Amino acid sequence: MIDVGFFLEIVPQLLSGVPLTLKLAGTSILLGFALALLLALAQQGEHRLVVWPIRTFVAVFRGTPLLVQIFLIYYGLGQFRPSLQAIGLWGLFREPYWCAILALTLNTAAYGSEILRGAIRNVPRGLGEAAQALGMTRLLTLRLVILPIALRQAIPAYGNEIILMVKGTSLASIVTLLEVTGIARNLISESYRAIEVFLAAGTIYLFLNFLIVRALAHLEVRMTPYRSRS
């Protein structure tokens, strides 16, 4: 049976890892979104020298496990220590936190760029042509017409990516970061009560993702004024 007393006892300890979990997820999502948007916009053209390297990047990071990517960055960059020291980046990448951020950012950027690329392509071409006929520049048309519509359409799919990224932060525990899953692993090694610990950790992730889903639903309504609020 589940020890309810022990369950309630470990919840505060697991909650102490939530700030790091949110920091990892928030930082990687924001950086990944910015990179994904740039990659998506770059692929709207037909220049092969631009498009094919991006597609290769996307294929690599979508086609390999996030766990492998974290290992390659955390352990692999150590082989280039002299080069990183020469350009002043070793102090950054010797830290597990920044290695995890880099892996999470590149991973979500690869997935996010495909979501945004498809959303931009799905905006009716006539809207852009009408805006330019009214005298808008291509940049202004992109900023005021195409991107708002594309981002609104991308919210459901990108919301799934955000949820996956929050859950993906659990892999940061393998590089010694004590977020929720890292603390859970320590508790299991001390108590040998995996069921209660993982059940408590899973409940925390479930609650965090529930809040994200509600926030994204609210954002979608705000960005779609004509949509029914019922």
C-alpha positions in Angstrom: 0.0 0.0 0.0 0.9 3.6 -0.5 2.3 5.3 2.6 0.2 8.5 2.7 2.2 10.0 5.5 5.5 9.5 3.6 3.8 10.8 0.4 2.8 14.1 2.2 6.3 14.3 3.8 8.2 14.2 0.5 6.0 16.6 -1.4 7.6 19.8 0.1 11.0 18.4 -0.8 10.0 17.7 -4.4 8.4 21.2 -4.6 11.8 22.7 -3.8 12.9 21.5 -7.3 10.1 23.3 -9.1 11.9 26.6 -9.4 14.8 25.0 -11.2 12.4 23.0 -13.4 10.5 26.2 -14.4 13.8 28.0 -14.9 15.1 25.3 -17.3 11.8 25.1 -19.1 11.1 28.8 -19.3 14.6 29.7 -20.5 14.8 27.0 -23.1 11.3 27.7 -24.4 11.9 31.4 -24.8 15.3 31.0 -26.5 14.0 28.1 -28.5 11.0 30.1 -29.7 13.2 32.9 -30.9 15.5 30.5 -32.7 12.5 28.6 -34.1 10.9 31.7 -35.5 14.2 32.8 -37.2 14.6 29.3 -38.7 11.0 29.2 -39.9 11.2 32.6 -41.5 14.5 31.7 -43.2 12.8 28.6 -44.8 10.2 30.7 -46.4 12.6 31.5 -49.2 13.9 29.1 -51.8 17.7 29.6 -51.3 19.1 26.1 -51.0 22.2 27.2 -49.2 20.0 28.5 -46.4 17.2 26.0 -46.5 19.1 22.7 -46.6 21.4 23.4 -43.6 18.3 24.3 -41.5 16.5 21.2 -42.6 19.5 19.1 -41.7 19.6 20.7 -38.3 15.9 20.0 -37.8 16.2 16.4 -39.0 19.1 15.7 -36.6 17.5 17.1 -33.5 14.0 15.7 -34.3 15.4 12.3 -35.2 17.6 11.7 -32.2 16.6 11.3 -28.5 16.8 14.3 -26.2 18.7 12.2 -23.8 21.5 11.5 -26.4 21.6 15.2 -27.2 22.2 16.1 -23.5 24.9 13.5 -23.2 26.7 14.7 -26.3 26.6 18.3 -25.2 27.5 17.7 -21.6 30.2 15.1 -22.1 31.1 15.8 -25.7 32.0 19.4 -25.3 34.6 18.5 -22.8 36.7 17.1 -25.6 36.9 20.6 -27.1 38.0 22.2 -23.8 41.2 23.9 -25.3 39.2 25.4 -28.1 36.4 26.6 -25.8 38.9 28.1 -23.4 40.5 29.9 -26.3 37.2 31.7 -27.1 36.2 32.1 -23.5 33.2 29.7 -23.5 34.6 26.9 -21.3 33.5 28.6 -18.1 30.0 28.5 -19.5 29.8 25.0 -20.9 31.5 23.3 -18.0 28.3 24.1 -16.0 25.6 21.3 -16.2 22.9 24.0 -16.2 24.0 25.7 -19.4 24.6 22.4 -21.1 21.1 21.4 -20.3 19.8 24.7 -21.5 21.6 24.4 -24.8 20.3 20.9 -25.4 16.7 21.8 -24.5 16.9 25.0 -26.5 18.2 23.3 -29.7 15.7 20.5 -29.3 12.6 22.7 -28.9 13.9 25.0 -31.7 14.0 22.1 -34.1 10.4 21.1 -33.4 9.1 24.6 -33.0 10.6 25.7 -36.4 8.5 23.1 -38.2 5.4 24.2 -36.3 5.9 27.8 -37.1 6.9 27.1 -40.7 3.7 25.3 -41.4 1.6 28.0 -39.6 3.2 30.7 -41.7 2.7 28.7 -44.9 -1.0 28.2 -44.0 -1.7 32.0 -43.9 -3.6 32.7 -47.1 -1.4 34.4 -49.6 -4.1 36.8 -50.6 -3.9 38.5 -47.2 -0.3 39.4 -47.7 -1.0 40.6 -51.3 -3.8 42.8 -50.1 -1.7 44.4 -47.4 1.1 45.2 -49.9 -1.6 46.6 -52.3 -2.5 49.0 -49.5 1.1 50.2 -49.4 2.6 48.1 -46.6 6.2 47.0 -47.0 7.0 43.3 -46.9 8.4 43.6 -43.3 5.3 45.5 -42.1 3.0 42.9 -43.7 4.9 40.2 -42.0 4.8 41.9 -38.6 1.2 43.1 -38.7 -0.6 40.6 -40.9 1.1 37.3 -41.4 2.8 36.6 -38.0 -0.2 37.4 -35.8 -2.4 35.0 -37.8 0.3 32.3 -38.0 1.1 32.5 -34.3 -2.6 32.2 -33.4 -2.9 29.1 -35.6 0.3 27.6 -34.1 -0.8 27.9 -30.4 -2.4 24.4 -30.1 0.6 22.6 -31.7 3.2 24.8 -29.9 1.4 24.3 -26.7 2.1 20.6 -27.0 5.7 21.3 -27.6 5.8 23.5 -24.4 4.3 20.6 -22.4 6.8 18.2 -23.8 9.6 20.6 -22.9 8.5 20.9 -19.3 8.5 17.1 -19.1 11.8 17.0 -20.9 13.5 19.0 -18.1 13.3 15.7 -16.1 16.3 14.5 -18.2 18.4 17.3 -16.8 18.7 15.2 -13.6 21.2 12.9 -15.5 23.7 15.7 -15.5 23.4 16.2 -11.7 20.8 19.0 -11.8 18.4 18.7 -8.8 15.1 19.7 -10.4 12.0 17.7 -9.5 13.2 14.4 -11.0 16.7 14.8 -9.6 15.4 15.2 -6.1 13.0 12.3 -6.7 16.0 10.0 -7.6 17.8 11.1 -4.4 14.8 10.3 -2.3 14.4 6.9 -3.9 18.1 6.1 -3.2 17.5 7.0 0.5 14.1 5.5 1.1 13.7 2.8 -1.6 10.1 3.9 -1.9 9.8 4.5 -5.6 6.0 4.4 -5.9 5.3 7.2 -3.5 8.2 9.3 -4.8 7.4 9.0 -8.5 3.7 9.4 -7.8 4.4 12.7 -6.0 6.7 13.8 -8.8 4.2 12.9 -11.4 1.5 14.8 -9.6 3.7 17.9 -9.6 4.4 17.7 -13.4 0.6 17.0 -14.0 -0.3 20.2 -12.0 2.3 22.3 -13.8 1.1 21.2 -17.2 -2.5 21.7 -16.3 -1.6 25.3 -15.5 0.2 25.6 -18.8 -2.8 24.2 -20.7 -5.2 26.7 -19.1 -2.8 29.6 -19.8 -2.5 28.6 -23.4 -6.3 28.3 -23.8 -6.7 31.8 -22.3 -4.0 33.1 -24.7 -5.8 31.5 -27.7 -9.0 33.2 -26.7 -7.3 36.5 -26.2 -5.7 36.3 -29.7 -9.0 35.3 -31.3 -11.6 37.9 -30.2 -14.4 36.5 -32.4 -14.1 33.1 -30.8 -16.9 32.0 -28.4 -15.8 32.2 -24.8 -18.3 29.5 -23.8 
